[in-house]
Amino acid sequence: MFSPERNFIDWKLSGFGETSAILFKAVESTHSYTKQKASAGEIQPGALVVADSQSAGRGRHERTWASPEGKNLYFNILIPLDGIPLSRTPQITQIAALTFAEIFRDLKPSFFTPCSSEPLQNRDHVTVKWPNDILFGKSKFCGILAEIVYTPGARPALNMGVGINVNSDPEEYEFLGRAVTTLKAIAGRPINREKLLQALVGNLERAIGQFKAFGITLWIEAWRKMDKFIGARGTIIVNNNCTDKNRDGGEGVQKKTGRIIDMQPDGSLLFKTDDGETLTVYSADLEI
């Protein structure tokens, strides 16, 4: 548990239900690969796809996700949707973000290399920005995107991609023009990526099981306790053609500034605009 990180090709990982993981030293995109192989029936729900680097990594709305080799985590998990109505699938990424955030907040010394007895500094500054971005302060270090794919026989699964800045340095992302940090910068030391990923996948599988049994109710209060969330001012940005270059402007962009009122029982955001309109927001970017 306290040994230095092993070579990537030697990592011992599994997806849901002990499904064998697929590891790539380099790939264009774990998200694209998983989508293609799942649609062709070449991988099954539960599969985990991990890359040590990506040449065409993307986040939500096709934004660039920088993916240097040997430093971070880039992975997709093909989540089975048996017993989950399709209308509830957007809640899965919210649950994933909250589950991951708790792991980041409670990093144990076994994740660090070399070992240390100190916990993550300023743990309460790790928070989730609706719907599923994980931040330290206002700087993002983990992003999640997901889409439904249909495997042969028209069985749906959720292709969830995750990118985590682990052992890179914040200076490597200055070209993006937005606030970005890394777990190494937060913790002040490198982190064992293999052990971290094992914990993320294991805890997510348990969380999905709870979600199937109880719905999103268990996580609503966690949302409400997030620092600078309920009652905070923010801006809702709706842009279905969003890219790195036109995120804040351009044809079709809708921006509403106001205050976050609450997280509703279905995971949607209750938002009151400055012009007095109360909105129920299911999908958008939120700036705080």
N, C-alpha and C positions, 0 to 999 in steps of 0.2 A: 504493500500500500504506500510505502514511503520511497520506493525506488524511483530513479529517473524514468522519464517516458521512454518506452520501447520504440523500435522502428515501426513506422506506420504499418508496413505489410505484416507485422507480427501481432497486431492488435486482435484481441479476442472479444468479439461483439456478436450480438444477436438481436433480431427484431422482436416483434410481438410473438408470443407462443414459441420462443426459442428458435424462430426462423433464422437460418444462417444469413449473416450480413454479406453484402457485396461491397468490396473495397476497391477503389481506384486510386492509383498514385496521381493521375491527372485525368480529367474529363471536362467536356465543355460545360455541362450542367447536370448535377444530380437530379434536378427537378425534371428536365427534359428527358433524361434517360429513364427515370422511373415511370413517367407518363407513357412513353413509347412502349416500354417492355410490359407494363401492366395491361395496356390496351391490346397487345398482341397475345396476352396470356402466358408470357414467358417468365413473369414473376407473379407471386401470389400475395394477396392481402396479408399484412404482417411483415413484409419484407423491409429491410433497412439497407439503404444505399449510402455509402460514405465516400468522400473524396478528400485527398490530401491537398489538392488544388483544383481550381476551375478556371477555364479560359473564357467562359461566357456566363458567369454567375449573374443572376438577376434577382431583385427583390420585387415587392409589390409594384404594380403599374410599370413593369419592365425597367425599373431603375437599376443602375449599375450596383452590383455587390462585389466589391474588390475581394479577390480570393487568392492571396499569396500562398505559396507552398510551405508546408511544414509548420504552420503557425496557428491555424484556426480550426474551427469545425464547420464543415459543410455536409449536410446530410438530408436525406428524405426518408420518411417512414410512410408506408402505404397502409393507412389505418382502415381496418375492416369496419363496415357500416352496418353489419348485421344487428338488428334490433334498435337502430337509430334512424328516426325519420329524416329524410333529406332536408326538411325545413329547419332541423336543429344542427346541421353540420357547421354553420358559421360559429356556433358556440364552442366547437372543439378547439379552434385555434385560440380562443380566449382562455379556455381551461389549460391548454398547453403553456401559454405565456405565464399564467399565474403559477402553474406547477414548476416551471423552470425558474421563475423569479425566486421562489422559496429556496430552491437549491442554491442559487447564486448568493442569496442572503445568508445561507447557513453553510457555506463552504467549510469543510472540515480540513484539518491539516493533511490528511491523506491525499488530497487533491494537489497539494503543493510539492514542488521539487526544486530545491531540497526541502526537507520537512521543516515545519514550524508549528509551534503551539498557538500561534496567534490567529484569531478568526478574521474574516473579511472586515476591513476597516469601514466605518460608516455604513454598516449594512442596511440601515433604514433608507439610505439614498437610492437603493436599487428598487425601482418601481416599474409598473406596467402602464404604458400610455395606451389608452383605448384605440383600436381594439386589441392589438397584440404586440406592440413594440416594447422591448425591454430597455430601460434607460438607467444610467447612473447620473443623478441630477437631471440635466437636460441633454446629456450625450448618449446616443444610442450605441449599443454594443451587440444586440441580438435582434434579428428580424425573422418573421414567420410569414409564409404565404402558403395558400392551399387551394386546390381545385378538385372537384369530383371527376374521377375517371371511371369508365365502364370497362370491366374485364369481360372476357368472353362469357356469353350467357346473360349479358346485360346486368351483371352484378356490380353495384357501385362500390367504390372505395374512395377514401380521401387521400389524395397525394399531398402530403404536408412537407414543405421544404423549410429547413432551418439553417440560418447562417449565424455563427457566433464568433465575434472577434475575441480570441482567447489570448494568444501569446505574441501577437503583433503589437506595434506601437501606434499611438494615436496620430503621430506625425505622418504615417504612411497613407492617411486618408484625407490629407489636406486638400487634395485635388477635387474631392467631392463637394466642397463648399458648404458642408453642414457639420454640426457637432457630432463627433464620433469618438468613442473611447474603446478600451479593451479590458478584459478581466485582469490581465497582467498589470496594467496601469492602476487599476482599482486596488488589487491585492498587494501590489508592490513586489511580486515575484512570479515566476512561471508556474503554470498549472498543468498537471498531467491530463492531457486531452482524452486519452483512452478511458481513464477512470471517470472523468466527468461525463463523457458520453454514455457510459454504462449506467450511471445514476440517472441521467436525463431520460433515457429510453425506459428503464425499469419503472421509474416513478410515473412517467406518462402512461404506461400500460395500466398501472393500477388506477390512475385517475380516470382513464377512459372506462374502466370497469365500474367505477363509482358513478360516472356520468350516465351510463346505461341504466343503472339501478335507480338513481335519484334525480337525474336531470342536472341543470346548472345551479340549482338552489344553493348547494354547498359552497359555491364560489362567489355568489353575489356579495356577501358580506366582506369577503377578501377584497373585492373591487372597491367597496365603499370605504375601506380602511386605507386605501392607497394614499400616500402623501401627495398633496396638491392635486386632488382629483375632484371630489364632490365640492362644489362651491367655487372651484377655480374658474377664472376666465380663460377662454380659449377661442379658437377659430376652427370652424368646420369647413373643409375643402372637399368639394366633390368635383372630380375631373376624371372621366372615364378614359381619356386619352393622355393621361399623365405620363411624363417622362422626366429624366433629369433636367432637361432644358426648359420645359413649359409647366413645371409643377405649380407655380403660383400665378400663372396668367395664360391667356390664350383663349381661343374659341371654346365655348362649352364649360368653362370653369365657373363654379359657383362657390362663393365664399360668404360665410355667415359668422360674425363675431358676436360673442355673448358669454353666457355662464353655464357651466355644467350643473344641472339640477339633481340628477340621480342616475343610477344604473337600474334599469327596469328588470323585472323577473325573467325576461327572455334574453337578457344580455344586451339589449339595445340601449342607446344613450338618450336621456331626456335632456334637452338643451334649449335654453331660452335665449333668443337673439336680442340684440340691443334695440331692435324695433318692436319688441314685445311679443314676437311670435314664439310659440312653444313647439319644438320639433321633436319627433321620435326618429332617431338616426340609427339605421341598421348597418350602413356601410359608407365610410368616408375616411378622410385623413383628419386627425385632430392635432392641432398645434396648441400647446399650453405655454 
